Amino acid sequence: MFKNYLKIALRNLTKHKAFSFINIAGVSLGLTCFLLLALYVKDELAYDRFHEHADRIYRLNRTFLANDGTESLRLGHAAPPFGPLIRQDFPQIEQVVRMLETGALVRYGDKRFAEEQMFAAEANIFKVFSFKIDRGNPDKALENPFSIMFSKPMAEKYFGKEDPVGKVVRLDNQLDYTVTGVFEPLPSQSHFHPNFLVSFSTLNDDRVYGAEGLRTNWGNNSFSTFLLLPEHYDPQKLTAAFPAFQNKHIEQNASKYSVLTLTKLTDIHLRSHLDSEIEANGDIQYVYLFSAIAVFILLIACINYMNLATARSATRAKEVGMRKVIGAVRTQLVNQFLSESILLVLISVTIAFVAVLLCLPLFNNFTRKQLSVSALLDPSFLAILLGITVFTGLVAGSYPAFFMTGFQPIAVLKGKIASALKNGKLRQALVVAQFAIAVVLIISTTVVYNQMHYIQDYKLGFAKDQVITFSMPDDSTIDIEAIRQRFKEYAGVREVGRSSRIPSGRLLDSWEAYVMKGDSMAPTEINIKSLSVDEDFIPTYQISMAAGRNFSRQYPTDRTSGFILNQTAARLLGWKNPADAVGNRFGYGNIRGQIIGVTKDYHFESLHQKVAPIVMFYQPGRLGRVSVQIAGGSIQHAIGHIESVWKERFPEVPFQYEFLDQRFGKLYAREQTQQLLFGVFAGIAILISCMGLLGLSMFMAELRTKEIGVRKVLGASVTSIVRLLSTDFLKPVLVAIVIASPIAWYGMKNWLQDFAYHTEIKWWVFLLAGVLSVTIALCTVSFQSIRAALTNPVKSLRSE
């Protein structure tokens, strides 16, 4: 019996080639998109779950509060004393491990490279995190000071095929470290990826950090601290005890300005968006978004299939009647229709599987992922494929299978059922649903594009083009002024400025600010971010002054007691007119001095954040970032000159630089990916929807062949017939636009709230989406309508 079902199913597929092609192509395309996005979502949800104790590992966070109780700084890091003190006060905690991320110039023989992602880690790191150790003893590898472990790629980079254990490497041309092991790189689904692990005990050396600093420095919140809690332990109990813990060890009432919290390891990648993270994290909202798009695309494809399946069922009414007359029972007819449906979906699944294999490299490049083909063979994915095949086949085939087979043979053979099915209310509802999804994606694409265009054209308040930045070696003996003059010997180098941070980074440093109240300096409740700069920083970035002047070498006191505020800081401190702030006494941390100038506001951080209040002052020990503004047309020559000076002064240190505008571009990489994603899937949604419309228009033209012939004989023009056939399809598209517009408006309004500065959703966005949808639908339907209208009426009237 099954063989018979299969034979008839294949016969029907080949008989109606156009409909079969449209159905298979639509479902295949929808499944391909669904599987690719499902791979992405699966990868995002898998972050850090490979660790054996992932469900019991928590990260310690520290949040600072302003005087008014609002959060001023949220850090995924903490001060170094917290780790051992938490282990001491809470003995129920199984393990506490600290890490400090750094970078260094690594040298072995004649090989030397400036390396990043180097972590000083405590010896018990392997009891908390699941590393695969290739060489060395994990229990002792990080026990002794000046020990270092290499990741396997780094070991091959420096030592080739040699055994690196026992070899000695030099860091920053100062200290020697002994290689004690090699570890496999952590999977891509990790929120941190160390290339090197250095023994934490090395930091006790005063040349590196100092034991006293590790024990008492509560201000350096650069240490990642992880806790391994006992099984079934409630982390809320620990969080509730943190205020008393801080008041005990830091100072009385320390919990009023410092709050400790815990984040579960498996929540860091998708749910942690603090001011400091080890690496850029994902976002659970994007997982929801991608999941919704995957389901929507698959839904559109399934609706397409169901639409055409129900449409074709009208032409098979007589077939059902004849089968019943000659003895077929309802169960057999149901099985026949369902087997045809499932066979078509199986073909589509096979094509989709192959398409995913072919598209995966391109998709990886687009999402910056490392999704593998093996993931498709995962039991969960195979189960999803099987479930989709059965579900889609059953749903799409259920209408003809159960509805059509329930009628009496006489009614079917008289044509009453077929004529009733031609009304197509169900089909119109399905067309509305799929076009509504497509219109939502079109509107979303347009809004994202407008926002990205808005960002690109937004005036940041400083010059970011043709500026390169790099870090200066940490060496107090360097004659910075002499190097600056050498850089400027080339005419293409306009300015060379130094600062503690550079635009596009986060402003994470802040101290307490003081202003004059009466006869004395009093602390303010304003959280002002600090930025250490030299006299050339403002000219390099062409930041405009609102009042006062820039720092000057002609005034030595500028370096010891001069402050420059931005307009926001001046306004929050009570000076509505920037000029009123100039000349006033001001204090910041333990420095007291005078405000010499106020700059116009500039967007140091991304447009996701509002302009922060900033104070600029001179601190020679914190000016490690160099910014060079280069004249147009001489960029490569200027960079070549700078590099030659660098090699002359720092022959052991590779010259590494980056363009500032590229750094700003990375701030919005996620939004740019989203823009492209919306655009691609909006196009796919429209394509699948149009394929469905094309199939339906072919079907309706076939059903109305005689009507068209009669109308032509009676004098109807081609235009009137095309209008007649097209109007019925435009109505559901217009209804879809009305339904989709408020949904898209609400969703994109919430999306824009993520930006402190954003464009508005214009009325023409909805008009554009509507016109585009109607035009595409009209073109699709008109193609078949014109073809039907041009058919010779003699042939139309003879067809039966």
C-alpha positions, 0 to 999 in steps of 0.5 A: 500500500505504501508503495502505491501511495508513493507512486501516486505522490510522485505522479502528482508531483511530476504532473504539476511541475510548476506548483511542485517547483514553487512548493519545494523551492519555498519550503527549501529556502525557508528551512535553509534560513531556519537551520542556519539561524538555529545553528547560530542560536544554539551556539550562543546558548552554549557559551561557557557550558563546556566547563564541568562546574559551569552551573556552580561558577559565579563571577564577582561584580562591583558597582559604584554608586554616586552620592545620590545612590544612582549607579555610576560605574558597573564593573565585571571586575573587582579589587584584588583583596576581595578574592582571599578575603571572601575565601576567608570569611565564607569557608563554604565556598569551594574555590575562589580564583583571580585573574588579571588580564594584561599584555606583554612583549614576548621574546624567545630567541629571535622571535618577539611579538607584542601579545594580548590576552595574557592572564595572570591566574591563580594556581587553582584555576584548573579546579574551577575552569575545565582546561585541556592540558596538553603538557605540564602538571595542572596542579603545579604549573602555575604554582611558582612565581615567573611561571608561564603556560602557552596555548597550543597555537602560541607554543607552535608560534614560538617553539615550533615542534620543540617541547616548550616545557622548561624553556625560558622566555622574556617578557617586556625585555625585563623579566624571564619566565619559565614555560611550565605547560601547554593548554588547548585553546578554550572553545569559541563558546567561551567568554574569555580566551587566554593565549598565555597563563602567568602564575598569579604569585608573580604579581607579588614581586614589586617589579610587577605589581607588589604584594602590598597592592594585592592586599590593600589596593581597593581602587584598582578594580581590574581583577576578574574574580570567580567563585565555585559554590557548593552544589545547591547553594543559594548565591543570594545568601552570599549576595545578602552578606556582601554589604556587611563584608565590605563594611568590615574590610574596607571601611564603615559604610563602604556598602553605601558607595560599593555594591558586590553582586554575582553573575552566573558563568553561563549568563555572562555572555548573553546577559551581562552588559557591564562597563567592563567585560573581558570580551565583548558579549552577545545579547539575549535580545539578539537570540530572541530576535534571531529565533523569531526571524527563523520561525517567521521565515519557516512560517512564511514557507509553511504558509506558502505550502499550505496555501498552494496545497489548499488551492490545489485541493479544489481541483482534486475534488472530483478525484476524491469523489471518484475514488470513493465511488470505486470503493476507497475508504476515508483512511486510505484517502487521508494517507494518500494526501498526507504521504504526498505532503510529507514526500514533498517536505522530505525533498525540501529538507534534503535540499535545505540540508545541502544548501546549509552545508554550502552556505555555512562558510559564508554564514560564518564569515557574516556572523564571525562564528565558527559553526561546524558542519558536525553540528548539523548531525547533532541528535538535537538537530536531527530531531528538529529536522524530523519534527519539522518534516512531520509537522509541516507535512501533516499541517499542510496536508491536513486540509485536503486529507481531512476536509476534502475526504469528508464530503459525500461523493455525489456532492463532490461529483456535482462540483458543489464542493469545488466551487465552494473551495474557490472562494479561498477565505483561508488562502486570503488569511494565509496571504495576509499572515505571510505578507504581514511578516514580510512587511515587518521585516521591510520596515525594520530593515529601513529603520536600522538603515536610517539609524546607522546612517544617522550614526555615521553622519552624527557630529561627534564634536571632534575629528576622528578621521585620519587619526591613528592611535597606538600605545607607548611602552611603559618606561619612565626613561623615555623622552616623550617630547623628543619622540613627539618632535621626531614624529612631527618632522614629517609635514604630513603629521599635524598633531601628536597628543597623549591621553589615558584613554582614547575616544571610542573607549569607555570612561571607567575612571572617576574620583570625587569632585570638589567645588568651592562652597563658602570659604572651603572646598566641598564634595559634590554629588556629581560623578565626573569621569576622569581623562588624563591628557597632555597639551596636544590632545585637544588640538589633535582631536580638534575639540572646540573650546566653549570658554577659557583655554587649552593646557599650555606649556607656557604655564607650568602650573597647568600640569600640576593644578589645571583642569578643563571640564566639558560643558556637561560637567560644568552645567551639572556643577551649576555653571549654566554659562561655560565662561562662569566656570573658568577661574573657579577653584576645583578639586578632583581626588587629592588634587586641588587647582583651578578650572582653566577652560571648558570644552564643547561637548564631544562624544567620547563613547559610543552613541549608545551612551549619553555624553558623560561629564568629563574633567581633563587634567595632566597625569604623566604616569597615565598618558600611555595612549598616543593619537596622531592626526595625519594630513589628507593624502599623505597617510601611508607616508606619514605612517611609514615615517612614524614607524621608522622613528618607532623602530629607531627608538624602540627596536625591540617593540613591534609597531602596532597601530589602528585607525580611530574611525575603524575603532568607532566602526567596531562599536556598531558592528552588531547593528551593522550585522543586524541591518544586513540580517534584516535586509537579507531575510526581508528579501527572502520573506518577500521572495517566498511570499511572491512565489506563493502569489505566483502559484496562486495566480497561476491556479486562479487563472487556470480555474477562471479560464472559461470566464476569461474567454467569455469576457474577451469574446464579449469585448473585455480589454486585456487591461480590464481582465488583468485588473480583475485578476489582480485586485483579489490578490492586492486586498490581502496585501493591503490588510497585511500592511495595516496589521504589520505597521503598528507591530513594526513601529512598536518593535523598532521604537524599543530597539532605538531606545538602546541608543542615547542618540537616535533618529525618529521613525518617519511616516514615509518608512511605512509608506515605503514598505507599503508601496514596495510590498504592493508593487512586488505583489502586483508585478508578481500577480500581473505576470500571470494575469497578463499571460492569461488575458492574452490567451486566445479565447477560442482555446479558453472556451474549448478547455474543459 
